[in-house]
């Protein structure tokens, strides 16, 4: 393959990765899908492809859908023991962020919500809402009719609208929100946490899972009690993570987040979903595999002073 063809693909790599990430919720799987698309690009004849960008979008979208439909993915996701992979602010895989829809489509809350959509419905929603493809273009990418594309996006919008969660925050706002939350959680007083939570607040975390199962709590009382207990440091918890981490505020998938780090290694991330300036959901990720990409960017990024030097 000549240099021009390689450069053409590389010019599309970040966009393709951000499409695949929104569909799969996994940076590692998204990277694999893009690499598979590159292998197909190598064996194609770019000179006979009228619109390379469209061709590549179709290939990577359908590769991602194949992964969603795989037996392994169905088992993992159907069991409810799957969480999306968090991405640090500035990661190119987060993709376009000019519109509310684009920013919202990559929040962890939305990625979890989109798990309730079928693969094609999810693809139509992502391509329309996050990347502004026309129904004609979506139909060509997915080999469906324009009418079917319109029906899919209408159903998807209706299904996510009722549970839509705002999560936008810049670096300064994230620090203010996380600082208030950490202060309340570390106070040992449940009522202070209750004031920051919505009545229907939920928390889901893989860190406290037993036998691979996720821990889930719903309702302001149970969530506040769980967070108060979970935030209290103990020798056993410190042994589990390998020491006494510092706690930082960050922007993760466009939302405020707490980041626990031992030196330059992140050992846990808790992302806060907001509704009317209160926390409506929390997603906690501590899997080393799921934090691999996050750690690579964390080591290169500049950080504010930690909220807590040693937890």
C-alpha positions, 0 to 999 in steps of 0.5 A: 500500500502506498504512502498516500493510502496509509495517510488517508487511513491515518487521517480517519483513525481518530474518527473511526475509533470514536465511532467504534468506542461509542458502539462498544463502550470499550477502548480496547475493542474499539482499537481492535475494530479500527485495526481490523478495518486497516487490514481490510483497507490494506487488501482493498484497492483505494483507487476504486473506492469513490469515497474512502471516508464513507467506505471506512466508516461502513467497515468499522461500524459493521466490524463493531456490530459484529463484536456486539453480536458475538456470543461472548459479548452477549454473555458479558452484557446480558449478565449485567456484569459489564461497565464501559471503559472510562476515558480521560478528558482530552482523549482523541477517542472521545471524538467530536464535542461541538454539540450537546448530543455529541458530548452526551453520547460519550458519557458513561451514563449514556453508554450504559443506557445504550446497552438497552438498544439493539445493535442496529438501533444503537448504531443508527443513534450514534451515527445520527446523534454523534456524527450527524450522518444523514438517514441516506448515509446511515442506510448505506452504512448499515444496509437498511432503508432510509425509512428503517433508519428513521424508525430506529432513531425515533425509537432510540431517542424515545427510549433514552429520553426518559432517563437522559442524564446531563454530565457536562463539566469543565475542569474547574466545575469538576473540581468544585463538584468532586471536592464537595462530594469527597468532603461529604463522603469523608465526613462520615455523616450520611445526611451530608451525602443525601443532600448531594444525591437525587432521590433516585440515585444509583451506584454501580461498581465493579470494585466491590463485586464478588465473583465478578458480579457488579455491586449495585445500589438504588435510592438515596438512602442505600446509596448514601450509606454505601458511599459513606462505608465505601469511602472510609479507608481501612487496612484491608482496602489499602492492601487491596489497592496496594497502598494509600492512593491520592484522590484527584478531581478530573473530567472523565467522559465529559463528567466530573470524576474522582480518580484514585492514584498511587504515584502515576498509576490510577487504581480507580475512577468514580464518575458522577452523573448529574441532574440539576446539580445533584448526583443521580448516578455513580459508576466506579471502575477499578479493573486494571484492564479497563484502566489501561488506556486511561493510565497511559493518558493520565501519565502524560496529563497535567493534574491539579493538586490532589483533594486528598494526599493519602486516602 
